[in-house]
Amino acid sequence: MKKKIFVSGSIAYDYIMKHPGTFSDTFLTEHLDHINLAFTARDRVLHFGGCGGNIAYSLSMLDVNPLLYGVVGNDFTDYEKRLKKRKISTKHIGKSNDDFTATAYVLTDDKENQLTFFAPGAMESMKDEVELSEVDLLDIEIAILSPGVCKRTVKLAHKLKEAEIPYIFDPGQMTPAFDLEDLKFLLNSAFGFIANHYEVELLCNRLNINTDDIVNSVPIFIETKGEKGSVLRKGSETHEIPIAKPESVVDPTGCGDAFRAGLLFGLMKGYDHVKACKVGALTATYVIENSGTQSHNFKFKHFAKRFEENFGESL
């Protein structure tokens, strides 16, 4: 019986920093054609992260065994120990001895606006990736192709399609880097597409389409809107998905990845698409209540109780 979730995407170290004030205090819009900016960081904290790593971590909280796929560098030791502690297999993670693990520098201002600088490092190495066999994919129920290396994403999409494994396409900030034909293939072959409002606009502009065209291309289309929740569209149906009320708002970094983990969990469990999105919403809330993308911790019993309190449904 299929019971695993395939997760492809970046596996990275995150430096999370806070900017006192707002970015708009520094930007002078009349000089955007020549930018020379400096932002002060109030602190700098190292976290384990990356889209793939974050999704896998939250899935482990939901008692799911994800197949995490990617390439890391020669500084991966501490991260590997963490994954193994969470019982997340590193069997399908390739390692490069010649480069560092991908690193993200994330700066958040007082209005929760974010600037991210990403150094891919070993993530871009194709020669160090683990080749997937048919056996590796036998027990996969559903997959997600989250932001990573474009060439690897396309390669994996072909493998998943051949194995008849449904996947969610989650290009994120990598949307501008894909070839147009690859973008079309990835979208038209996907079971679902998920992105925030800005990323949706990027995709539409690149392919010269609109959101209705996306709806017609995939069975489910989810647009996340931060504190405003998310919107699920499938066929002629549109569903507004509310957020789960946070006990406190500490740091939004990584909440989108957690949403995806909850969504995948719900789909694997056979929940209807609306309920699966609500599971995603609650998973995201746990991240918002903590600093960093993998600092949250919960037991499923508590999660289920909180789900019922927020949405009036049982898990």
LOTI-299319 format. One record per residue: residue number from 0; x negated, z negated, y negated of N, C-alpha, C in turn. Coordinates in pm, whole numbers. Layout:
R;NUM;X;Z;Y;X;Z;Y;X;Z;Y
...
//
This chain:
R;0;-84;0;121;0;0;0;-87;0;-125
R;1;-55;89;-216;-131;95;-340;-107;-32;-422
R;2;-214;-88;-476;-198;-213;-548;-300;-234;-659
R;3;-384;-133;-686;-485;-150;-788;-457;-64;-911
R;4;-519;-101;-1020;-510;-25;-1145;-649;25;-1181
R;5;-659;153;-1206;-787;214;-1243;-802;207;-1394
R;6;-913;152;-1440;-937;137;-1583;-1069;203;-1622
R;7;-1061;308;-1700;-1180;374;-1753;-1186;351;-1903
R;8;-1306;328;-1953;-1322;308;-2096;-1452;236;-2126
R;9;-1473;210;-2252;-1598;146;-2294;-1608;4;-2241
R;10;-1730;-34;-2209;-1764;-172;-2172;-1875;-210;-2269
R;11;-1847;-304;-2358;-1938;-323;-2471;-1952;-469;-2511
R;12;-2058;-495;-2584;-2073;-621;-2653;-2015;-604;-2794
R;13;-1936;-701;-2837;-1873;-696;-2969;-1930;-803;-3061
R;14;-1971;-762;-3178;-2007;-857;-3283;-1888;-864;-3379
R;15;-1818;-977;-3377;-1698;-996;-3459;-1737;-1071;-3587
R;16;-1701;-1012;-3700;-1738;-1070;-3828;-1616;-1076;-3920
R;17;-1616;-1172;-4010;-1508;-1190;-4107;-1560;-1159;-4248
R;18;-1482;-1082;-4323;-1517;-1052;-4462;-1430;-1135;-4555
R;19;-1490;-1217;-4642;-1410;-1297;-4737;-1352;-1208;-4845
R;20;-1220;-1198;-4852;-1157;-1107;-4948;-1100;-986;-4876
R;21;-1077;-879;-4950;-1022;-757;-4891;-1115;-639;-4918
R;22;-1113;-542;-4827;-1197;-424;-4843;-1162;-347;-4971
R;23;-1034;-350;-5007;-990;-274;-5125;-1055;-326;-5254
R;24;-1103;-451;-5250;-1173;-504;-5368;-1304;-432;-5392
R;25;-1359;-371;-5287;-1488;-305;-5295;-1476;-154;-5315
R;26;-1368;-95;-5260;-1350;50;-5269;-1307;92;-5410
R;27;-1374;188;-5465;-1331;254;-5588;-1289;396;-5549
R;28;-1159;420;-5546;-1109;545;-5490;-1160;668;-5562
R;29;-1194;655;-5690;-1241;772;-5763;-1383;811;-5724
R;30;-1450;726;-5643;-1587;756;-5603;-1601;776;-5452
R;31;-1492;809;-5384;-1497;822;-5240;-1575;944;-5193
R;32;-1607;1035;-5285;-1687;1151;-5245;-1835;1113;-5232
R;33;-1871;995;-5281;-2009;947;-5267;-2003;797;-5245
R;34;-2013;755;-5118;-1993;614;-5082;-2125;544;-5055
R;35;-2142;430;-5118;-2257;343;-5091;-2205;200;-5101
R;36;-2155;150;-4987;-2084;22;-4987;-2160;-86;-4912
R;37;-2136;-209;-4953;-2193;-324;-4882;-2085;-431;-4874
R;38;-2063;-483;-4752;-1965;-589;-4733;-2035;-715;-4681
R;39;-1993;-828;-4732;-2048;-955;-4688;-1971;-1004;-4565
R;40;-2042;-1050;-4464;-1979;-1106;-4345;-1993;-1258;-4349
R;41;-1882;-1327;-4332;-1884;-1473;-4339;-1952;-1534;-4216
R;42;-1939;-1465;-4103;-2002;-1513;-3980;-2022;-1394;-3886
R;43;-2091;-1418;-3776;-2113;-1314;-3676;-2116;-1380;-3539
R;44;-2016;-1345;-3456;-2004;-1406;-3325;-2007;-1296;-3219
R;45;-2088;-1314;-3117;-2100;-1216;-3009;-1993;-1243;-2903
R;46;-1921;-1136;-2869;-1818;-1145;-2766;-1838;-1034;-2663
R;47;-1780;-1054;-2546;-1773;-947;-2446;-1654;-860;-2480
R;48;-1672;-728;-2476;-1562;-642;-2517;-1568;-502;-2460
R;49;-1528;-406;-2543;-1510;-268;-2499;-1367;-250;-2449
R;50;-1306;-135;-2477;-1166;-113;-2439;-1145;-132;-2289
R;51;-1230;-70;-2207;-1215;-84;-2063;-1234;-227;-2016
R;52;-1338;-292;-2067;-1365;-430;-2031;-1252;-523;-2071
R;53;-1197;-502;-2191;-1088;-586;-2240;-962;-571;-2156
R;54;-929;-447;-2122;-809;-422;-2041;-824;-487;-1904
R;55;-942;-470;-1844;-967;-529;-1712;-958;-681;-1717
R;56;-1010;-742;-1824;-1008;-888;-1837;-864;-940;-1841
R;57;-780;-877;-1923;-641;-923;-1933;-565;-897;-1803
R;58;-597;-789;-1733;-535;-765;-1603;-571;-876;-1505
R;59;-695;-924;-1512;-736;-1032;-1421;-657;-1159;-1451
R;60;-619;-1179;-1578;-536;-1294;-1614;-398;-1283;-1551
R;61;-354;-1159;-1529;-223;-1134;-1470;-233;-1119;-1317
R;62;-345;-1164;-1263;-369;-1165;-1118;-370;-1025;-1057
R;63;-424;-929;-1134;-439;-793;-1085;-588;-764;-1066
R;64;-620;-693;-961;-758;-656;-933;-784;-514;-984
R;65;-840;-498;-1104;-861;-363;-1158;-987;-297;-1104
R;66;-985;-166;-1095;-1106;-91;-1065;-1161;-46;-1200
R;67;-1263;-115;-1249;-1321;-88;-1380;-1431;16;-1366
R;68;-1425;120;-1450;-1517;232;-1437;-1587;260;-1570
R;69;-1719;274;-1567;-1794;305;-1688;-1942;299;-1661
R;70;-2022;306;-1766;-2167;297;-1755;-2218;196;-1857
R;71;-2308;109;-1814;-2363;5;-1901;-2515;16;-1904
R;72;-2579;-71;-1983;-2723;-62;-2002;-2803;-171;-1933
R;73;-2929;-181;-1974;-3022;-274;-1911;-3006;-419;-1960
R;74;-2910;-442;-2047;-2884;-576;-2101;-2749;-630;-2053
R;75;-2704;-583;-1938;-2567;-610;-1892;-2553;-740;-1813
R;76;-2662;-807;-1785;-2661;-921;-1692;-2555;-1026;-1722
R;77;-2548;-1072;-1846;-2452;-1178;-1881;-2308;-1130;-1867
R;78;-2283;-1006;-1907;-2149;-950;-1897;-2109;-935;-1751
R;79;-2203;-891;-1669;-2175;-875;-1526;-2136;-1007;-1462
R;80;-2206;-1114;-1498;-2174;-1246;-1445;-2032;-1286;-1483
R;81;-1994;-1251;-1606;-1861;-1286;-1654;-1753;-1211;-1575
R;82;-1776;-1082;-1553;-1679;-1002;-1477;-1663;-1056;-1335
R;83;-1775;-1088;-1272;-1769;-1139;-1135;-1700;-1275;-1130
R;84;-1715;-1354;-1234;-1647;-1483;-1241;-1496;-1463;-1246
R;85;-1454;-1355;-1310;-1312;-1321;-1318;-1267;-1241;-1196
R;86;-1357;-1223;-1097;-1330;-1147;-974;-1299;-1001;-1003
R;87;-1364;-949;-1106;-1354;-806;-1139;-1477;-738;-1080
R;88;-1456;-646;-989;-1566;-579;-921;-1647;-493;-1018
R;89;-1779;-494;-1001;-1867;-409;-1081;-1922;-293;-996
R;90;-1861;-272;-880;-1907;-170;-785;-1905;-30;-845
R;91;-1810;-3;-934;-1793;131;-988;-1845;143;-1132
R;92;-1927;48;-1171;-1990;52;-1304;-2134;99;-1287
R;93;-2167;214;-1344;-2303;264;-1337;-2393;190;-1434
R;94;-2523;187;-1404;-2618;116;-1490;-2735;206;-1527
R;95;-2768;205;-1655;-2883;281;-1705;-2997;184;-1735
R;96;-3113;215;-1685;-3230;132;-1715;-3298;174;-1843
R;97;-3250;283;-1902;-3319;342;-2018;-3253;311;-2152
R;98;-3138;243;-2150;-3066;224;-2276;-2992;92;-2276
R;99;-2933;57;-2389;-2861;-69;-2405;-2712;-46;-2379
R;100;-2642;-153;-2346;-2497;-148;-2330;-2432;-119;-2465
R;101;-2325;-43;-2464;-2254;-9;-2588;-2228;-135;-2671
R;102;-2235;-119;-2803;-2218;-232;-2894;-2126;-196;-3009
R;103;-2030;-283;-3037;-1938;-263;-3149;-1960;-372;-3253
R;104;-1955;-332;-3378;-1964;-426;-3490;-1830;-418;-3564
R;105;-1754;-526;-3559;-1618;-525;-3613;-1608;-624;-3729
R;106;-1570;-573;-3844;-1555;-655;-3964;-1408;-657;-4005
R;107;-1350;-777;-4017;-1209;-793;-4051;-1195;-865;-4184
R;108;-1109;-813;-4273;-1092;-880;-4402;-973;-976;-4397
R;109;-943;-1038;-4511;-840;-1142;-4514;-698;-1088;-4496
R;110;-681;-956;-4501;-551;-894;-4478;-543;-829;-4340
R;111;-638;-864;-4254;-645;-814;-4116;-678;-666;-4108
R;112;-729;-605;-4219;-783;-470;-4211;-918;-477;-4141
R;113;-953;-370;-4069;-1077;-373;-3992;-1163;-249;-4013
R;114;-1294;-271;-4012;-1392;-165;-4008;-1474;-183;-3880
R;115;-1491;-77;-3803;-1565;-86;-3678;-1676;18;-3673
R;116;-1794;-25;-3638;-1907;66;-3616;-1947;52;-3470
R;117;-1958;165;-3402;-1978;163;-3258;-2102;242;-3218
R;118;-2192;176;-3145;-2313;241;-3092;-2296;254;-2941
R;119;-2275;375;-2887;-2241;392;-2746;-2353;361;-2648
R;120;-2478;383;-2686;-2589;352;-2596;-2573;414;-2459
R;121;-2586;332;-2354;-2583;380;-2216;-2449;440;-2177
R;122;-2343;408;-2249;-2210;456;-2214;-2206;609;-2203
R;123;-2291;677;-2279;-2289;823;-2281;-2366;887;-2166
R;124;-2432;806;-2085;-2511;860;-1975;-2421;909;-1862
R;125;-2425;1039;-1834;-2349;1095;-1723;-2426;1084;-1591
R;126;-2558;1086;-1599;-2639;1082;-1476;-2633;946;-1407
R;127;-2595;842;-1482;-2594;708;-1424;-2455;663;-1380
R;128;-2354;748;-1396;-2220;706;-1356;-2205;710;-1204
R;129;-2112;630;-1154;-2085;622;-1010;-1987;733;-973
R;130;-2022;809;-871;-1932;915;-826;-1818;853;-745
R;131;-1696;890;-780;-1579;837;-711;-1549;919;-587
R;132;-1520;851;-478;-1481;918;-354;-1329;912;-339
R;133;-1278;986;-244;-1135;982;-216;-1093;842;-171
R;134;-1182;776;-100;-1153;640;-54;-1136;545;-171
R;135;-1217;563;-276;-1209;476;-394;-1071;482;-458
R;136;-1006;597;-449;-879;617;-518;-757;593;-430
R;137;-778;558;-304;-667;547;-209;-563;442;-249
R;138;-609;328;-300;-515;219;-328;-486;202;-477
R;139;-502;310;-554;-474;305;-698;-328;340;-724
R;140;-258;251;-792;-117;272;-825;-100;350;-955
R;141;-180;316;-1054;-172;379;-1186;-307;364;-1254
R;142;-334;451;-1351;-465;449;-1419;-447;459;-1569
R;143;-551;418;-1640;-555;439;-1784;-691;495;-1821
R;144;-689;598;-1904;-811;657;-1959;-818;614;-2104
R;145;-888;503;-2127;-899;447;-2261;-1024;501;-2330
R;146;-1043;475;-2459;-1156;533;-2533;-1291;513;-2466
R;147;-1362;622;-2447;-1493;619;-2384;-1568;746;-2416
R;148;-1622;812;-2317;-1694;937;-2335;-1599;1053;-2303
R;149;-1587;1147;-2394;-1490;1256;-2377;-1510;1332;-2247
R;150;-1635;1370;-2220;-1664;1447;-2099;-1624;1371;-1974
R;151;-1649;1241;-1971;-1613;1160;-1855;-1461;1148;-1843
R;152;-1394;1134;-1956;-1249;1122;-1956;-1184;1246;-1895
R;153;-1231;1363;-1935;-1176;1489;-1882;-1203;1499;-1731
R;154;-1323;1465;-1693;-1362;1470;-1551;-1273;1379;-1468
R;155;-1248;1258;-1517;-1165;1163;-1445;-1020;1209;-1439
R;156;-972;1269;-1547;-834;1318;-1550;-811;1421;-1441
R;157;-907;1509;-1421;-897;1609;-1314;-892;1541;-1177
R;158;-977;1439;-1157;-980;1369;-1029;-847;1297;-1003
R;159;-795;1232;-1106;-669;1159;-1092;-553;1254;-1065
R;160;-555;1368;-1132;-450;1467;-1111;-453;1520;-968
R;161;-573;1548;-919;-588;1597;-782;-540;1494;-680
R;162;-563;1366;-711;-522;1258;-621;-377;1216;-643
R;163;-309;1283;-737;-169;1255;-771;-149;1111;-815
R;164;-244;1062;-892;-236;928;-950;-194;942;-1097
R;165;-81;883;-1137;-38;893;-1276;-132;816;-1368
R;166;-161;873;-1484;-249;803;-1577;-190;802;-1718
R;167;-227;700;-1791;-192;689;-1934;-312;734;-2015
R;168;-289;826;-2105;-395;877;-2192;-398;794;-2319
R;169;-513;733;-2345;-531;640;-2458;-660;678;-2530
R;170;-659;786;-2609;-784;836;-2669;-838;753;-2783
R;171;-750;680;-2854;-793;595;-2963;-879;665;-3065
R;172;-987;598;-3103;-1076;649;-3206;-1157;770;-3161
R;173;-1149;804;-3032;-1222;921;-2982;-1143;1050;-3000
R;174;-1022;1043;-3049;-937;1162;-3064;-1006;1278;-3135
R;175;-1078;1255;-3247;-1142;1368;-3315;-1256;1431;-3237
R;176;-1309;1363;-3136;-1427;1411;-3065;-1394;1506;-2950
R;177;-1269;1509;-2906;-1232;1596;-2794;-1220;1742;-2836
R;178;-1257;1834;-2745;-1226;1974;-2765;-1075;1991;-2762
R;179;-1024;2088;-2836;-879;2106;-2844;-816;2135;-2708
R;180;-881;2220;-2629;-825;2254;-2498;-824;2132;-2406
R;181;-927;2048;-2417;-932;1925;-2337;-821;1829;-2379
R;182;-798;1818;-2510;-691;1731;-2559;-556;1776;-2504
R;183;-533;1907;-2506;-406;1960;-2455;-390;1930;-2307
R;184;-498;1950;-2231;-492;1923;-2088;-464;1775;-2061
R;185;-537;1687;-2130;-522;1543;-2109;-381;1496;-2143
R;186;-326;1548;-2249;-192;1509;-2290;-86;1563;-2194
R;187;-97;1690;-2160;5;1754;-2077;0;1709;-1931
R;188;-114;1652;-1888;-127;1606;-1750;-97;1457;-1736
R;189;-79;1389;-1846;-64;1244;-1844;78;1200;-1811
R;190;88;1081;-1753;217;1017;-1733;266;955;-1864
R;191;169;908;-1945;205;845;-2070;96;862;-2174
R;192;135;848;-2299;41;853;-2411;65;730;-2496
R;193;-43;661;-2534;-30;541;-2617;-135;544;-2728
R;194;-93;508;-2848;-183;508;-2963;-116;434;-3078
R;195;-197;395;-3178;-137;338;-3298;-96;451;-3392
R;196;-33;416;-3503;23;517;-3593;-83;614;-3644
R;197;-198;561;-3683;-305;645;-3736;-356;741;-3630
R;198;-373;691;-3508;-423;775;-3399;-323;883;-3360
R;199;-194;851;-3370;-90;951;-3345;-101;1065;-3447
R;200;-120;1028;-3572;-134;1130;-3677;-258;1216;-3653
R;201;-367;1153;-3610;-489;1228;-3579;-463;1333;-3472
R;202;-397;1290;-3365;-368;1383;-3256;-278;1497;-3303
R;203;-174;1463;-3377;-82;1565;-3425;-152;1666;-3516
R;204;-239;1616;-3603;-312;1705;-3694;-407;1796;-3618
R;205;-474;1742;-3517;-570;1822;-3441;-500;1932;-3361
R;206;-387;1899;-3301;-317;1996;-3216;-208;2073;-3290
R;207;-189;2040;-3417;-86;2106;-3498;52;2091;-3434
R;208;83;1966;-3396;211;1935;-3335;274;1818;-3409
R;209;394;1775;-3366;456;1655;-3422;489;1559;-3309
R;210;543;1445;-3343;567;1342;-3241;671;1387;-3139
R;211;765;1472;-3181;862;1523;-3084;793;1607;-2977
R;212;689;1679;-3017;613;1758;-2921;543;1667;-2819
R;213;494;1551;-2866;431;1456;-2774;534;1405;-2674
R;214;653;1371;-2724;760;1322;-2638;795;1425;-2530
R;215;791;1551;-2567;822;1658;-2472;709;1684;-2373
R;216;590;1629;-2402;473;1654;-2317;453;1547;-2210
R;217;497;1424;-2238;472;1312;-2146;602;1235;-2118
R;218;612;1177;-1999;732;1098;-1967;752;978;-2060
R;219;641;911;-2098;656;799;-2191;553;811;-2304
R;220;597;781;-2424;512;785;-2544;531;653;-2616
R;221;421;580;-2635;427;449;-2700;340;449;-2824
R;222;399;414;-2936;325;401;-3061;324;254;-3101
R;223;204;195;-3108;192;54;-3145;183;40;-3296
R;224;246;-66;-3349;253;-83;-3494;215;-224;-3538
R;225;122;-285;-3466;74;-417;-3507;183;-521;-3512
R;226;191;-591;-3623;289;-700;-3637;433;-650;-3637
R;227;453;-518;-3650;588;-461;-3647;631;-425;-3505
R;228;547;-455;-3407;583;-427;-3269;538;-289;-3225
R;229;618;-224;-3145;585;-91;-3096;713;-12;-3074
R;230;697;118;-3054;812;206;-3028;785;282;-2900
R;231;879;275;-2809;873;350;-2684;971;466;-2693
R;232;919;586;-2668;1005;704;-2666;991;774;-2531
R;233;1102;807;-2472;1102;883;-2347;1226;972;-2345
R;234;1202;1102;-2343;1314;1195;-2353;1390;1175;-2482
R;235;1519;1159;-2472;1602;1139;-2591;1615;992;-2629
R;236;1553;904;-2552;1564;761;-2577;1454;711;-2670
R;237;1491;619;-2759;1394;551;-2845;1422;400;-2838
R;238;1319;323;-2811;1334;178;-2797;1235;107;-2888
R;239;1285;20;-2974;1200;-63;-3059;1161;-188;-2979
R;240;1030;-209;-2963;981;-324;-2887;929;-429;-2985
R;241;989;-548;-2988;943;-652;-3081;815;-717;-3032
R;242;750;-789;-3121;633;-866;-3081;678;-996;-3015
R;243;589;-1059;-2944;612;-1195;-2896;555;-1289;-3003
R;244;630;-1387;-3043;591;-1473;-3155;463;-1549;-3124
R;245;359;-1532;-3208;233;-1606;-3186;244;-1749;-3237
R;246;174;-1838;-3172;169;-1977;-3219;79;-1988;-3341
R;247;-17;-1897;-3352;-105;-1888;-3468;-165;-1749;-3469
R;248;-210;-1706;-3586;-276;-1575;-3598;-421;-1600;-3635
R;249;-511;-1573;-3541;-653;-1600;-3561;-732;-1471;-3580
R;250;-713;-1375;-3490;-793;-1252;-3493;-720;-1142;-3416
R;251;-688;-1028;-3481;-615;-921;-3412;-703;-834;-3323
R;252;-835;-851;-3330;-925;-763;-3255;-896;-769;-3106
R;253;-870;-652;-3047;-847;-644;-2904;-704;-659;-2859
R;254;-611;-681;-2953;-472;-701;-2912;-414;-572;-2852
R;255;-458;-457;-2899;-411;-331;-2844;-452;-313;-2698
R;256;-573;-354;-2666;-620;-346;-2527;-538;-439;-2437
R;257;-507;-557;-2488;-427;-651;-2410;-286;-596;-2390
R;258;-230;-532;-2491;-98;-469;-2477;-100;-370;-2361
R;259;-207;-291;-2355;-219;-190;-2250;-226;-254;-2112
R;260;-297;-368;-2103;-307;-438;-1976;-170;-486;-1930
R;261;-96;-547;-2021;39;-594;-1987;131;-480;-1949
R;262;121;-370;-2021;201;-251;-1991;171;-201;-1850
R;263;43;-189;-1817;3;-141;-1685;52;-234;-1574
R;264;40;-365;-1600;89;-464;-1504;238;-444;-1479
R;265;314;-429;-1587;458;-411;-1575;495;-285;-1499
R;266;426;-176;-1527;453;-50;-1458;419;-62;-1310
R;267;308;-129;-1278;268;-146;-1138;371;-231;-1063
R;268;430;-329;-1133;529;-416;-1071;665;-347;-1054
R;269;680;-229;-1115;806;-158;-1103;908;-196;-1208
R;270;867;-267;-1313;960;-300;-1422;1000;-171;-1493
R;271;1117;-171;-1556;1152;-55;-1637;1056;-47;-1756
R;272;1050;67;-1821;948;92;-1922;959;-3;-2042
R;273;1082;-38;-2079;1101;-130;-2191;1046;-268;-2157
R;274;1078;-315;-2039;1030;-447;-1997;878;-448;-1985
R;275;820;-338;-1935;675;-328;-1923;609;-338;-2060
R;276;672;-275;-2160;618;-283;-2297;627;-426;-2352
R;277;731;-497;-2315;746;-636;-2359;638;-724;-2296
R;278;604;-696;-2171;493;-768;-2107;365;-740;-2185
R;279;348;-614;-2228;233;-579;-2310;231;-655;-2442
R;280;349;-668;-2503;359;-738;-2631;317;-883;-2619
R;281;359;-949;-2513;322;-1089;-2494;173;-1104;-2463
R;282;120;-1015;-2381;-23;-1021;-2350;-105;-1007;-2477
R;283;-62;-918;-2566;-132;-898;-2693;-130;-1025;-2778
R;284;-20;-1097;-2773;-7;-1218;-2855;-111;-1323;-2816
R;285;-143;-1334;-2690;-246;-1430;-2647;-381;-1398;-2712
R;286;-410;-1270;-2730;-537;-1231;-2792;-538;-1267;-2939
R;287;-427;-1242;-3007;-416;-1269;-3150;-440;-1417;-3181
R;288;-407;-1502;-3086;-418;-1647;-3107;-560;-1699;-3088
R;289;-653;-1609;-3054;-791;-1649;-3030;-887;-1555;-3103
R;290;-1009;-1599;-3120;-1112;-1516;-3181;-1187;-1442;-3071
R;291;-1192;-1310;-3082;-1258;-1230;-2980;-1158;-1165;-2887
R;292;-1204;-1066;-2814;-1115;-986;-2731;-1097;-1040;-2590
R;293;-1182;-1134;-2549;-1172;-1190;-2414;-1184;-1342;-2417
R;294;-1124;-1403;-2517;-1131;-1549;-2530;-1002;-1617;-2484
R;295;-898;-1538;-2463;-769;-1594;-2423;-770;-1630;-2275
R;296;-685;-1723;-2241;-678;-1772;-2103;-537;-1823;-2078
R;297;-477;-1783;-1969;-344;-1834;-1937;-319;-1825;-1787
R;298;-224;-1904;-1742;-177;-1899;-1605;-45;-1821;-1603
R;299;-21;-1747;-1496;97;-1661;-1494;227;-1741;-1507
R;300;228;-1863;-1454;348;-1947;-1464;383;-1972;-1611
R;301;282;-2002;-1691;303;-2024;-1835;342;-1893;-1902
R;302;280;-1785;-1862;309;-1653;-1919;456;-1617;-1895
R;303;503;-1638;-1772;641;-1604;-1737;741;-1688;-1818
R;304;709;-1815;-1836;797;-1902;-1915;805;-1855;-2059
R;305;691;-1820;-2114;686;-1774;-2252;757;-1639;-2268
R;306;747;-1556;-2165;816;-1427;-2168;966;-1446;-2178
R;307;1017;-1538;-2097;1161;-1566;-2100;1205;-1624;-2233
R;308;1120;-1707;-2292;1154;-1766;-2423;1160;-1660;-2532
R;309;1073;-1562;-2524;1068;-1459;-2628;1169;-1346;-2606
R;310;1190;-1308;-2482;1271;-1187;-2456;1398;-1213;-2375
R;311;1420;-1337;-2331;1543;-1368;-2259;1552;-1305;-2122
R;312;1436;-1269;-2065;1433;-1209;-1931;1331;-1284;-1846
R;313;1350;-1279;-1717;1255;-1343;-1628;1161;-1239;-1569
R;314;1045;-1284;-1527;949;-1196;-1461;951;-1219;-1310
//
